[in-house]
Amino acid sequence: MAATSNAVRGGTVLPVDAARWAMWTFVIVNVVIVEALFLSAGSGKNGVLTVAKFFGLHAALLMLFQLLLVARLPWLDRRIGMDRLTVWHRWVGFTLLWTVLTHATLVVLGYATLDDTSMGKTFVALSGVPASLLGMLAAAVIVVIAAISTRALRRRLPYEVWHGLHLLLYVALGLAFVHQLQETTTFTSSAFATAYWWILWLFAFGALLTGRVVVPLWRNARHQFRVTAVVPESDNVVSVYVTGRHLDKLPARAGQFCIWRFPGHHHWWLANPFSLSAAPDGRGLRLTAKAAGTASAGLRDVPVGSRAFVEGPYGAFTSLHRTRPGALLIAGGVGITPVRAMLEEQAAGDVVVLYRVRSEADAVLLNEVRRLVALRGGRLHLLTGRTAEGAAPPFGPDSLHRLVPDVTERDVYVCGPPAMTAAVLSGLRELHVPARQVHAERFGLA
């Protein structure tokens, strides 16, 4: 257990705030530089093409920012969390879509105006120019990715199909890079402009390769993860124990999750994010999962001694963000796993656990939770059964205040199904629990 695991930060700048300020500073500085490059490069062949260039430059900047949001850089991920970074990636993605479409439309309109011809004929003519064709192809790929990322289509596609198509974004980025490279007014308007764009593209691609490829491969080569035990916890829940070399050097904390693959048992592209259900102790890791899909349902058949490929740890659902001495840990269903790990890390102190399940038989790891809560001198409220008609919702403001009267004086950690998490967050807002004391994270890949 880390000696600083329960440090309370009080009035100091929270890690999440520091990370957000760093990101905003990065964005603002680069926007200012791009604006300066746009003004210094001079106007286009007409006013419409000048505006088109403005949108094109900002589309390039948005693409680079997209790469950084999904690079899984440890410093950002531990402070902001993959779930928030993914949400930002989604909204930046749709902003990129409209920026690219506006740029493309204005380019065609600008040249149509310049040549006094129709936009259709201009579009065909531009498609014969290599630089323009590359830009068109990049725009087409971005449109396809945006279409399959809309909620209506995303819910109908298996994750593996959606993820495979989503990877086409890297093709779009490559096409856009070459497109930009061939637009001499963008890359070579000055020596500073050339250096700036090269440095920015290399930094973004370098960050992506480091976070998504180099670090996972290096960690797995170093730690040599292997399955040591597979323990059924109930009819549909199983725990998998993993060990490896030098695990005391793995920067894992209670509350985090990893992306797990079991080569030889599942296809390499089948990966699942599972929380650590025990606090990392430098000797082994444990995941506990409910059978909810093909990969998770097959975990009980993973051979002992087989290799595991582990990406991570990821997530900001940790005691790094503690601000108050007291803690309220709220879990629903299998969402108890990171909470159980945090209890193991939690030093003796004021801790309350609310555990929501349909019945006591569905309460995963209940005996372990009870033991850890008792060991810490805390309180456990097991909330079972359906909410009776007309009764107060279990996570409404009145119920939360009744169960935990001093809830506004605690850090609150919430992990569970989306509907439950939304209900808890709504109740906490009505009770005016400060936002800096509320910590919730969805453990997912998309």
N, C-alpha and C positions, 0 to 999 in steps of 0.2 A: 504494500500500500504506500502510495506516495505521501511523503510527509506534508506536502503542501496541498493535499487534495481538497481540504475544506477551508482554504483561505477565504476570508470575507473581504471584499474589496472596498466596501463602504463608499466614500466620496470620490475615489479615484476613477479615472477614465476606464470604462469597461472595455474588455478586449473587442467585443462586437462593435462598439462605437469607434475605437481606434482603427479597426479594419475598414469600417464604412467611410471614415474620414480619409483614409489612405486611398480608397477606391475613387471617391469623389474628387480628391485632389488630382489623381491620375487622369480622370476623365476631363476635368476642367482644363488642366494644363494642355492636354492634347487637342482639345477643341480650340483653345486659343491659338495654338500653333497652326492648326489646319486653317483657321480663319485668316491668320496672317499670311500663310502661303497662298491662299485663294486671292487675297487682295493684292499681293505682290506679283502674282503671275500675269496680271493683266486680264482684259476682257476677252471673250470668245469672238467668233465671227459675227455674231449678232447677240442681242440681249437674251433671247431664249436659250442659246447655247451657253451663255455665261451662267445663267441660272442652273442649267443642266450640269455644268461642271461643279457648281456648288453642291448639288445633291450627290454627285458622284464621289466627291472627296469625303463627304460625311458618310456615305454608304461604306466606303473602304474602312473608315474608322470604326463603324459599327461592327463590321465583320471581325476586325481585330479584337474588339471588346468581347464579342461572342466567344472567341477562342479562349480568352482568359477566364471567362465565367465557367467554362466546362473543363478547364485544365486540371481541376482537382489539386490545386496548389495547397499543401498542408497548412501554411500560415493562414490563408483565407478560410479554408474549410473548417478549421478548428475554432475559428472566431465567429464566422457567419453561418456556417452549416450548408451542406450540399442542397438541402431542400430550398432554402432561400436563394442560393445561387442559381438553382435550376429555374425557379420562378422568374428571376431577373433575366435569365437566358431566354425564356419563352417570350417575355414582353419585348426585350431587345430584338428578338427574332422577327416579331411582327412589325416592329418599327423599321427594321431593315427591309422587310418586304415592301412596304409602302415607299420607302426612300428609293429603293432600286427601281420600282415601277415608275415613280415620278421622274427619276433620272432618265430612264429609257424612253419614256413618252416625250420628254422635253427634247432629247437628242433627235428623235425622229421629227418632231414638230419643227425644231430649229433648222434642220437641213431641208425640210420640205419648204419652209418659208424662204430659206436662202436660194433654193433652186426653183422656186415658184412651181412646185409640183405637188401631187397628192402625197399624203402620209403613207399610203399603201405602197406606191412606187418607191418612195424613199426608203421604206423598211426593206424592201427586196434588194435595193441597191446597196444599202448598208450591210446586209447579210453577206455580200460578196467581198467585204473588206475584213481581213483576218482579225484585226483588233476588235472591230465591232461585233463580229460573229462570236468571238470568245465571250464578250460581255453579254450577248443575247443568250448564249448557252448557260452562263452562270445565272442569269436572271430566271431562266426557265426552271433550272434545278431548284432555286430558292422558292419559286411559286409552288412547285410540287411538294417540297418539304413543308411549307406553310399549310398547304391544303391537308396533308395527312396529319398535321399537328393540331388541327381544329378538334374540339372536343367530340363532335359528332362522329368523325372518322376515327379518331384515336381510340375511342372506346370499342370500335368494331374490329380493330386490328390486333392480332396477337402481338405481345411485346416484341418478340424476336423479329417479326416482319417489320413492325414500325421502326425498331432500332436499326435494322439493316438499311431501310430506305433513308432513315435520318442521317446515316453516315455519308450519304451523297453530298451532305453539306461540305465535306472536305474537298470533294470534286469541284463544287462551286467556288470554294475559296481559291483553289489552284487556278481555275479559269479566270477568276477575278484578278488574281495577282498578275498573271501574264497579260491580261487586258490592260491593267493599270501600267504595267511595265512598258507596253507598246504605245501608251499615250504619253508622248514626250513632254507635253505641257505639265503633266502631273509629276513625273519622276525627275525631270531634268530642267525645271524652270530656274533652278539655282543649285549650287553645290550643297547648300544647307538642305534644300528640299530632297535631293537625292539621298544624302546621308540619313535624313530623318526617316524617310519611308523605308529604306533598307533596314535600319535599326529597329523600327517598330514591327515590321513583318518578321524579322528574325527573332525578336523578343517574344512575339506572340506564338509563333510556331515552336520556338524553343521551349516555352512554358508548357505548351500542350504536350509535346513529346516527353518532357521531363515528368510531368504529373501523371500522364496516362500510360506511358510505356516504360521509361527508364526506371522510375522509382519502384513500380510494382515488380518488374523483372529483377531488379537488384535485391529487393527485400526477399523475394521468394528464393533466389539463389543463395542468399545469405542464411535465411532461417530454415529452409528445407522443411516446410510444414508437412506433418503426417497425422493421420487419424489414429488416436490411441484407444478410443472407446465410443460406442454408440449405445445410448441408454434411453429406452422408451420411458417417457414420463406419464403417458396416458395412451388411450387408444389412438389418438391423432396428433400427439405431441412427442417429439423426440429431441434429445440433447446429443450433440456431437462434440467430443473432446479432441482437441488438436494440440500437438506439441511441436517442438522444433528446436533449433539451435539458437543460442544467444537471444532468447526471447526477452531477457531483461533490457535489451537494447531497442526493442520494438516500442515506438512512442504511442502506446495505447492507453486509454483511460476508460474507467467505468462510464457507461452511458453511450459509448461510441458503437458504431457498427462496421462491419467489413462486407465486402462483396466476395462471395465464396464460390469457387468452382472445384469440382471433384473429377479431375481427368481420369478417363477409363471407366467411370461410372455413369457420367452424363456427357452429352455432347459439350465440346469446349465453349460453345456460344451460350449454353444455359448457365446463367449466373444469377444469384439471388442475394439481396442485401439482408443480412441477419444481424441483429444486435448481439453484442457480447452479453451473455446472461450471467457471467461471473466477472468480478473485478480482475483485471490482468495481474498476475502475481510473478511474472518473469519466468514461469515454468510451463504454462500452458494457457490455452484459450478455450472457451466453451461457447457454443451457440445453441439456442433452444428455439425450435421452429414448430409451427402448426402446419399440418398438411393442408395447404390451400391451393397447390398447383402441382404440376408434374415434377418439378425439381424438388420442392419441399416435401412432397409425399414420398419420394424415393429415398429420403435421407436415412431412414431406418435400415436401408439395404446397403449403405456405403460400407465397403470392406474395411475392417480394422487393419491398419498398416499401410493403407493406400495414401497416395500423395494428395495434398490439398493445395490449390492455388488461391492465395488470399490477397485481395486488394484492400488497402486501407492500413490502419483504421481511419474512418471518416466520422464527421459529425461534430456539432457544437453543443450537444445535449450532455454537458459535463459540469462538474463542480468548478471548472475554470471561471464560470460566470456567476458564482455565488456573490450575493450582495448583503445577505442578512444571516444572522446566527441560526434562525429557525428555518426548517424546510418542510414543505408539503409536497409529497410525491403522489401523483394521481395516475393510475394505470387502468386500462381496459383490456381484458382478454390477454392475448399474448404480448401486449404492450408492457406487461410486467417485467419482461426480460431486462431491459436497460435499467429499470427502477430497482430490480433485485440486485444488479451489479453495483448501482450507486449506494444501496444500503450497505453492501459489504465494504465499500470505500469510506462510507460515512463514519466519522468519529463519534464517540458518545456525545449525544446532544439532543436537542429538541427536534424530533422528526415525527411527522404524521404521514401515514400512508392510507390513501383511499383506493381500494381495489374493486373495480366494477366487473362482475361476471353474471351470467345467467343463473348459475347455481354453483354451490361450493365444489361440486364435482368437476366443474369447468375451470376452476382456479388453478392455473399452471404454477408450479413451484410454490404452492401455498405454504407447505411446511417450512421450506427454506426462508420464505419471507417472514413468517411468524417468528422463527428463531432469531433472525437478524434484527427484527424490530424489537424483540424482547431484550436482546443483547445490548442494543443501543438505548434502552429505556424509553422507546417511543410508543406510539399508538397505531394500531391497525384497525381500519373500518372496512369490513368485507361487505360490499353492497351487492346483494343478489336479488333475483326475481325481476319480474316485469313491473313497470311503473303503473300503479293503479290509476284508473280513469279519475280525473279530478285531483289526484295527489300531486304534491310538489315534485317537479323533476329532480332527479338525484343530484344534478350538478347545476341547478338553478341557484341564484344568489342566496335565497333563504336557506336552502339545504346546505350549501357550502358554509355559510356563516354559523349555522347550527352545529355542524360537525367540527368546524375549526373556527372558533370565535375570533382568533387573532390572525386570520388569513391575510390581512393587509400588511402584517408585519413579517411575513415569511417570503422566502423564495419558493415559487411554485413550478414544479416540473410536471409536464403533462405528456403522456404517451398512450395512444390508443387508436381505435377506429376513427376515421375522419369526422363522422357525425358526433361522436362523443367528445372528441377534441374541440370541435366547434362549439358545442354546448358549454364545455368547461370555460373556454376562453370568453364566451359571451357572459357567463356568470361572473367571472373575475372582473370583466370590464364594468359590469353594473355595481360591483362592490368597490370599484375604484382602486383595485390593486395596481400599483405602479407598473408600467410596461416593462421597466428594466428588471423587475422581479419575476417576470413570467417567462418560462422557457418551454417551448414546444417544438418538436421536430418530427417531420414525416420521413421515415426511412424508406427511400425508394430510388429507383434509377431514372424516373421520368415524371 
